[in-house]
């Protein structure tokens, strides 16, 4: 099975072209095996490039633990570049089917090379039932919901951006144990389907800094849906304008919450390497046999 590894702002995924490889495989197990950073290729998950009956292409995305995600912001930017660079399309504007709906992307070219990718991430869900999220009796909003983890009570704002997200504003990101508290918040009964957790520090009206714990993958260098959720929560609270740059450990994303309600995300998408993955029948395992 041929694969390509790509990254968007440090959020890395393994891509498999199902037009060439077929669609009948144990994808959750492959996601777990191929994502392993010691015994596999190493990634935040697996993304499948598939045919669609209602869009130009279909994207299926599996987290590192094998669970299937609804959407991936960094992943869909890389997806758009993948199908263009690998000559599956000549179009620079694409409709991509996901479990969260059809997403529209636009490739920004520098000459004949892709410079960046813009994606319309759709309208955010801000009601508790949209996310979904349990809130105290009588609450109609998912904003500033108190969530206890250990001895700490966080004020969490829920935002649905394809995936459920919980945004936590902090004074200093360096004071936060993302791995510990991110996991506890993800698994909190407040989030009935789990959630990506974003810890956000507002630096200026047009600049925020963020670290993220992703549902099913753990701490990652970047999260596109999380960056969108962070900007929406910040703008909704009056902490920022409706357009801002988001600084993440893996890079920068530009997010705009337009007046029509749609959230636009622009950022990088880069190919890292390609190779061949071979199934060992006897061990029922996957190993890399060549890269290049």
N, C-alpha and C positions, 0 to 999 in steps of 0.2 A: 504494500500500500504506500503510494507516494504521499508525501506531506510537505507543507510549507509552513514555516514559523514566521509570524509577523508580530509587530508590536506597535501600539499607539500610546505615546506618552508613558512607556514602560509597562503597560498592561499587555502581556504577551499571550498569544493563542496559537494553537496548531490548527491549520486549515487543511481539510481534505476535500478534494474535488469529486463529488459523488456522481457527476456526469461520466467520469472515467472509472471510478472505483465501485460504483453500485451503491445501493441504499440499504442492503440487508446485512447488517453487522450488529454486534453487541456494543453499541455506541457508549453506554455508560461505563462499561468495563474498559473499553479502549481509552476513554477520557481519563479514568483513574490511572491507567498504566502509562500512557504517553505523557501525562502531565507531571509525573513524578520527576523531581529535579535530581535524583540520584540514579534511579534505575530506568528512567524514560528519557524523553527529550527535555522535559522541563517546561512548564507553562502554567498559566492561570486557568487553562481549560481547553476545550476542543470546539471548533466551529466547523460546521458542514456547509458546503456550497452545493445547493440542490436546485432542481427545477421547480417551478411554481406554476400553478394553474391560474393565478390571479395577479401576478406581478412579474417583473423581469427575472427575479431569482428568489429562492427561499433560503433563509438562514436559520439553521438550528444550532443552538449553543448549549454546551454542557460545562458545568463547573468542574473544578479540580476533583471534587468528591463524587462525581458522576451524576449529580442531580442536574436536571434540565432547567435552564433559565429562560425567562420570557424575552429578555432583551439584553444587549451589551453595547453601550455607547462607543467605547473604543474599538470593540470587536466589529461593529458594523461599518466603521470608517475603514478599517483594514479590509473588510469584506469587499467594499466597493472598489478599493484599489486592486485587490486580488483579481477580481473578474475582469478588470480593465487591463492590467499588466499581463495576465495570462491569456488574453485574447478571447475571452468568452463573450465579450461585447466590445463595441467601439463607441458606445454611448457614454457621455460624461454625466448624464442625469439618469438616475436609476430609481426604480421602485423595488423595494426589497421586503418580502413577506417575512414576518417574525411572529412569534406567539403573542406579542403585544400589539400586533396589527401591521399594516403596511407602512414602512418608513421610506421617505424620499431623501436621496443623497445627491450631492453635486460634487464632482471632482474639480478641484482648482488646479489648472495646469500651468507649468512654467515651461514654455516651449512644448515639447511632446512628453514631458515628465510630470508626474503627479506631485504637486507641491504640498497640498493639504486636502482635506475632505470636509465638506459641510453637510450636516444631517439635520433635517427637520424632525425633532424628537416628539412632536405632537404637544398636546396640552397636558399640563400637570393635573393629577388628581389630588385635591386638598381636603376632601371630606374623610372622616374616619373609615367609612365603608369603602372608599376608593382604594385604600392602601393595602390591605385592610388592617385596622388598628383598634384595639379596645381603649376607650377613654372613660374617665369618671362619669358617673350617672349625671345626666343633664347637660353634658358637654355636646356642642354641635360642631366643634372645631378639632382638628388634629394638631393645633399649634400649641407649643409649650406644655406638652403633656408630661407630668412628673413620672419618672420611671426609676425605681430603686434597683441598684445592683450592688450587692454587698452593703457597705456602710455609706455608699454615695447615692444621692438622688440627682439624676440628670433631668434637665428640661429638654424634651425631645419633640421636634416638629416632624410630623409624618408628611411625606410627599411621594406620590406615585408617579414615576417616570419610566413606564414600561415595567420596571421592577419596583417593589416597595423599598422606600428609603426612610431612615430616621436621621435627622440632622440635629447635631448638638453643637451649639455655639460655646466656645471656650475663650478664655483670656490669653492663654499661652498653650500652643499645641505641644510644646516640649514637656509640659507637666502631665500629659495624658499617656496612660499605658494602653495603647490602641489594641494590642493583642488580647489583653485581659478584659478590658471593659467593652471593647467592640464585640467580642464573642458573647459576653453576658447579655449585652443589649440585643444582639441578633436573636438570641434564644429566649428572650423575655416573653412571657405570655401576653404582653401588650401587643406584640406583633404575631398575629395568628398564623401567618405563613412565613415567619422570619423576615429579615430585612437587611439591606446594606446599611451600614452605620457610617455616617460622615461626621468627623470632628472638624469644626470650621472656626478659623480665626479671621475676623474682618480686619484688614490692614488699611483700607481706604474705600471710599464709595465705589470705586471701579476695580478693586483688587481684593481678592480673598485667598486664603491659604487653607489647605485641606489635607487631612489624612483619612484613610478609609479602611474599613473592615468589610469585606464582601461576603455576602451569604453564599456558602458553599465553597468558597475559595480561600477565605482568611484575609490577612492583611496583604494588600497589593499596592503597587506603586502609583496606580491611577484607577479611576472609575468614571466613565463618561456619564452614565445615568446619575451617579452620585454627584458629579460636578453640576449637572443641570438642577438636581434637587436642591443642592446647597445654594445656588444662585437664586432659585425661586423662593426658598425660605428666607434668605437674607433680604431680597427685594420686598417681599411681602411684609416683613417686619420693619421696613424702613431703614435697614442698616446699610444697604447699597442701592445703587441705581439698578435699572432693569437689564443692564449689560455690564459684564465685568470679566476680567481675566481671572482664571482660577489656577493657582500655583499648587502643584502636586509633587510628591517626591520624584515622580518619573518624567515630569515635563509640565507644559502649560496648555490649557484649553481656553478658548474664548466662548462664552455663553451669552446669549441674548434672549430675553423673554419678551417677545414682540407684543405690540399692543393688541394684535388679534388673538393672543393667548398661546400661540405656538412657541416652543423653545427651540432655538437654533444652537447647534454645537459645531464648532470648527476646531480642527486639530490635526496633528500629524498621523501618518500611517506608513509604516516602513516594513519591508521584507528583511528578515534576518538570515534565513537559510532554507534550503530544501533538501530532502533526503528520501530514503526508502525505509519503511517500517515493515518488519517481517514477523509473522506469527510463528512461534515455536509450538508445533502441535503437541509434542510430548509434555512440555511444561505448561501449556496453555498460557503463554506469556507473550509479551511484545518486547522487542529489542530494536535498537537502531542498527542497521547494517551498513548504511553509507550516508554521508552528508556532503553536499556540495552542489 
